[in-house]
Amino acid sequence: MKTAMKIHYSQECGEMVSPNDKRMMKEMTMLSKIITASVLALSLAACGSKDTLSASIDNVTTPTQTNYMRDQIKIVGSSTVYPFATTVAENFGRTTKFKTPIVESTGSGGGLKLFCSGLGANHPDITNASRRIKASEVKRCTENGINDIVEVKVGYDGIVLANSRKSRQMELGLKDVFLALAKNVPDGNGGLQVNPYKTWNEVNSALPKVNIEVMGPPPTSGTRDAFVELAMEGGCKTFDWIKALKKTDKPAYKSLCHTIREDDAFVEAGENDNLIVQKLNANPNAFGIFGFSFLDQNADSVQGSLVDGKAPIFENIVSGAYPVSRSLFFYVKKDNVGKVPGIKEYLGEFMSEKASGVDGYLAEKGLIPMTDAEHAQWKTSVLALETLSLD
């Protein structure tokens, strides 16, 4: 028996087609639609909006990001510079395409040790310092392959000897500070003795009869380095015979003037200056050593002592009238610029007038800014990535 074949008539071609031919035509039609859609999509991409084009460019450049050794800036160092660095970092992360830098408070000495340990992803890009880098630290950096360092001056700070507002404000001389806190002090007969003073009035009869209790930073802190150099040594050389010792035996002079007592009169309170402020509020008889910015931020509860008749206020620190004032810095590995995204842009944010200028947002955080002229000079140097010279 013969099977009847079904024949279909194509109106378009005017001829009869079989079922197989019909299926083939249908598949060809679908293929044509797919090709047309693809061409249309490519045309739209080519003629698309700015946002579409930007996204396309971003997608194209994404693979090159793997060339970065790390995708986030790492910063260590000074507890004094820490609040300024975190403020800039947070603003930088919020207003740019870059990740917010990681900022750790390790102390100036500790930060420089980490910074100078080597190059590569496991070492920090930037270290904050509440004193200038030492020649010995630059040498250590060089020994570990770090030859190009960019120095950035942030502004100024005063070191305060503060106490609770529940107590009287102290008026100290640099000599009083040295006698209260030095490990060894003059015995009155041209020699030295282990510090015997237990109360402030034993140091100076005009001071109150309360125990000497001072909380201060550890040896790794730049605040401590600056304090012993400016305050302790400043008081130490008020004794003529000690001042003369500097010319005949500089190591002995430095050891005497810079060594802080190790009994209960002085307690190392770590790198957390906020913790010192809290302890001052709990103990009205105690004093704390920290930067002006922390005094400024906690002025409702603590007060700074006058030193040689000068109060630790903005104007006195800028002019240098307050004797315990210093410059603040941070240091950048030039080799890491271009290897870690955003370093140069971070420098631009930090050195902008809106950040570290006279009326910048860091002044609201307690930073004492440079003058317009000095700020402009440093900004030019930093953005040109000029390398450090200790000459």
HELIX and SHEET records of a PDB file:
HELIX    1   1 PRO A   19  ALA A   46  1                                  28    
HELIX    2   2 LYS A   50  THR A   61  1                                  12    
HELIX    3   3 THR A   62  ASN A   67  5                                   6    
HELIX    4   4 TYR A   82  THR A   95  1                                  14    
HELIX    5   5 SER A  108  PHE A  115  1                                   8    
HELIX    6   6 ALA A  135  GLU A  143  1                                   9    
HELIX    7   7 LEU A  174  LEU A  181  1                                   8    
HELIX    8   8 TRP A  200  VAL A  203  1                                   4    
HELIX    9   9 GLY A  222  PHE A  227  1                                   6    
HELIX   10  10 VAL A  228  MET A  232  3                                   5    
HELIX   11  11 GLU A  233  CYS A  236  1                                   4    
HELIX   12  12 ASP A  240  THR A  248  1                                   9    
HELIX   13  13 LYS A  250  HIS A  258  1                                   9    
HELIX   14  14 ASP A  273  ALA A  282  1                                  10    
HELIX   15  15 PHE A  292  GLN A  297  1                                   6    
HELIX   16  16 PHE A  314  SER A  319  1                                   6    
HELIX   17  17 LYS A  334  ASN A  336  5                                   3    
HELIX   18  18 ILE A  343  PHE A  350  1                                   8    
HELIX   19  19 GLU A  353  SER A  356  1                                   4    
HELIX   20  20 ALA A  363  LYS A  365  5                                   3    
HELIX   21  21 ASP A  372  LEU A  383  1                                  12    
SHEET    1   A 2 HIS A   8  SER A  10  0                                        
SHEET    2   A 2 GLU A  15  VAL A  17 -1                                        
SHEET    1   B 8 ILE A 102  VAL A 103  0                                        
SHEET    2   B 8 LYS A  74  GLY A  77  1                                        
SHEET    3   B 8 ILE A 126  ALA A 129  1                                        
SHEET    4   B 8 SER A 325  LYS A 333 -1                                        
SHEET    5   B 8 ILE A 149  SER A 164 -1                                        
SHEET    6   B 8 PHE A 287  GLY A 291 -1                                        
SHEET    7   B 8 VAL A 214  GLY A 216  1                                        
SHEET    8   B 8 PHE A 266  GLU A 268  1                                        
SHEET    1   C 6 ILE A 102  VAL A 103  0                                        
SHEET    2   C 6 LYS A  74  GLY A  77  1                                        
SHEET    3   C 6 ILE A 126  ALA A 129  1                                        
SHEET    4   C 6 SER A 325  LYS A 333 -1                                        
SHEET    5   C 6 ILE A 149  SER A 164 -1                                        
SHEET    6   C 6 VAL A 302  GLY A 304 -1                                        
SHEET    1   D 2 GLU A 171  LEU A 172  0                                        
SHEET    2   D 2 LEU A 306  VAL A 307  1                                        
SHEET    1   E 2 ASN A 184  PRO A 186  0                                        
SHEET    2   E 2 LEU A 192  VAL A 194 -1                                        
END                                                                             
